[in-house]
Amino acid sequence: MVPFFFASHWSLSVLFQSLFQHRYAAHRMFTMGPRTERALHLSAALVQGSSYLDPRAYAILHREHHAYADTERDPHSPTHQKNPLRMMLHTARRYAGLLTRRISAEPRFLGGYPEWPAVDRLFSRWPTRIAFGALYALFYRRFATRRWHWALLPMHFVMGPVHGAIVNWCGHRYGYRNFESRDASRNTLPVDVLCMGELFQNNHHTRPASPDFAARRFEMDPTWQVMRLLARLKLIRLTPASLGRHAEPHPSPVRRDDGTSLWASPSL
């Protein structure tokens, strides 16, 4: 029971992070009605629990990453951090500053992300995070049958940051490259099976507007398949900028040729 619970929480948490915080909040790869957005927003908060990531702070942080990928201004790059823990700490400080608005972001990184102040404040508070942690602990107390099961418990508290660390550390250090790019992004297989397509970093950095992070026949992006299903069910609408795996490589992850932002489409 415990391994199944852990695997389910891991998979759902990274799926919602990829679908909601990354592809919707940061990139606006699809649109949806206000009720569907609220449902997805609340679902992400409930699924991620203790490690919920505020979509505004996440979106700004991710846009900074694209703009300054693998430079000294990148909020999470293994090129300038000695180990994953130091990278996570550096990212956490930047994220906390954006969350509390102690840090001001550049205007070009603002806008286009979902905001639900009541939910975002509630799920970003320590009492709420601790309450979710207590629920996880109660589940383990009831269903853990092996000592090693308890070693999995702490991971539930920090799943969101751990997912991000895996993607940004591995996706910029290990693997192969389909495209030449100005950063060190790579595609990391077979680890990507744990991250719902997020570890096709070279593909994504080259084609930041494409909702399908896979680019070759042997690559598959699970989150893109979920997006296709949601689109068929008419719960979401793929944006015109979402060109799929056949999109031409984009020369700039920050601005289109017409000067508009990749994450603040005039149609929104």
N, C-alpha and C positions, 0 to 999 in steps of 0.2 A: 504493500500500500504506500509506504513512504517513498520508495524510488519512483513510483508512478506519479505521486503528488509532486515530487520535485521536478520530474521531467515535464509534467504538464504545466507547472508554474513557470518554469524556464521558457518553454516554447511559447506560451501565451504572452508572457511578459516581453520577450524580444519581438514577437509578432506585432503587438500593439505599439511598441517603441518604433519599429520600422514603419508601420503603416500610419500611425497618428502623429507622433512627434517628428519623425524624419520626413516622410514623403508628403504628409499633409501640412503640418505646421511650418516646417523649414522650407519646403520646396513648392507647395501647392500643386502637386502633380494631379490632383483631382479636386472636384468641388462636390458639395452636397447641400441638402436643405438644412435649415437651422435645427430641426428636431433630430435629424440623423447625426448632425455634428455634435449635439449635446449628448446623444446616446453613446456615440463613440468616445467622446471626451470622458464621460463618467465611467464607461467600461474600462478605459485605459487606467483611470485612477484606481478603480477597484481591483483590477488584475495586478497592477504593479505594486499596489499597497505601500509597504515600507520604503520602496525605492522609486516612488512616483517622481517623474521629472516634469516640471512646469513647462508647458509647451512654448511659452514666450521666451523664457531663458534658454531653453534647449535650441529653439530656432535661431536665435541671435548667435549663440555659441557655434552652431553648425555652419551658419553663413560666414562667420569669421574664419572658420576652418577652411572653407572653400576658397575664400579670398586670399588667405595667407598660408595655404597648404605647405607644410614642411619648411616654413621660414621661422624666424625667431618670434614672429607675431602670431603664429599658429597656437591656439589654446590647447591643442593636444597632438603633439608630433613626437614620435620616437627619435627623430633626427636630432632633437635638441633636449631630450630627456634621457637620463642614464638607465632607467629601468621603468617597468610599468607602474610601480607604486608611486614613483615621483611624478610620472605623467598624470596619474589619477589625482594626486594631491594638487598639482598645478591646475588641472581642469576644474576640480571641485572649488577651488578658491575663486576662479573666474565665474563659474556658474553661480556661486553664492552671491557674488557681487552683483551679477545681473538680476538674480532673483529678488534681492532686496533693493535693487536700483541704486546701490551705492556706486556702482560702475555705470557710466553712461556709454551707450553704444553709438557707433557712427550712424547717422540718419539713414544711410543706404541699407542698413541691416534691419531696419524697423518696419513693422507692418506686415499684414498678410497672414498672421498667425491667429489661431483661435484663443480667445480669452474668456474665462468663466471665473471671475474673481472669487466667488464663494467657494467653489470646488478647489481652485488652485491654492487658495490660502489654507483651507482645511487640510488638504492632503499634503501640504508642504510643512505643516507644523509638527514639531517633535512629539507631542502627545498622540497625534494620529499615527505617526510612524511607529511609535512604541506599542500602541494598541494593536496594530497589525502584527507586529513582532510577537506579541503575547498570544495572538490567535494561532500563529504558526507553531509556537512552542506548545500550546495546548494540543494541537493536532499531533505533534511528534510524541507528546507524553502518552496520548491515547493509542497511537498506531505503531510507534517505533518498536521493532522486535529484535534489532541488532544494535550493538554499540556503535558501529560505524555509521548507522543512520543519523546519529546526532551530529556527525561531522558535516552533514549537509545543511543543517539548520541556519548557521550564520549567513550562508549564501543568499537566503531569501531576503535578508535585510538590505543587501547591496546589489541586487541583480541588475538594476538599471546601469549604475556606474561600471559594473563588471562587464556587461555587454558592450558598453562604449569602449572600455579599455581593450577588450579583445579585438574589436573591429579596428580601432585606431592604431594599436601596437602591431598586430599581425598584418593588417591590411596596408601598412606602410613599411613593412620590413621583409615579409616572407611571401613567396609565391612567384607568379609569372605576370608578364605584362602583355596585354593585347595591343595597347596603344602607347606611343611615345607621349609623354606629358611633362609639364614643367615641375611636377612634384615627384615624390617617391612612391606613389600609390601602386599597389599590387593586388592581384586576385589570389586569395588564399584558399586552396582546396586541399584536403577534404574538410577542413575546419568549418567552412561556410555552412555545412549542414546544421550546425548549431546556432547559426545567426540569421537564418531566413533571408539569405541573399545579400546581407549587408557587407559581406567580405569580398564582394566583387568591387573593390575600391577603385582599381584602375579603370574599369568600365564606367563606374559612376562619376569619377572625377573628369573623365573625358567627355561624358554625355550627361551632365548634371540635370538636364530637363527630362531625360528619359525615365519613365516609371519602371521599365524592365532593366534590371541591373545585369542581366545575362547578355552576352554578345556573341557567343559561339555555340555550336550545336550541342556540345557536351555540357554546357553550363545551364543551370536552371535556377530561377529566382522564385522561391516559394511565395514571398509577399506579393510579387506581381501576379501570380496565379490567384491569390485571394482577391486582389484588386479587380481582376477580370471577372471573377464570380460576382463580386459586389456590383460591378457595372452592369452585368447581365441582369441582375435582380433589380436594377435601376435604383439602387441605394446611393450610388455615387456616380459622378460623371467625369470622365477623363478630360483634362483640359487640352485645348488645341496644341499647346506646347509639348504635350506628352506624346512624343513621336515613336516610342517603343524602341526595340532593339535595332531597328534599321535607321535610327536617327543619325545624322551626320555628326561626327565629333565636334563638340562646341569649343571654340577657342578660348572662351572666358567663362569661368564659373560665377562671375559676379554680375556682368552686364551683357545683354544681348546687343547685336549690332545696331538696333534702333535706339539704344540707350535705356530701354526699360529693364526693370529688375527681374531676375529669374523667379523671385519669390513674391513679387508684388505686381502681378499681372493687372493691366488696366481693366480687364474684364471682371475682376473680382470686386 
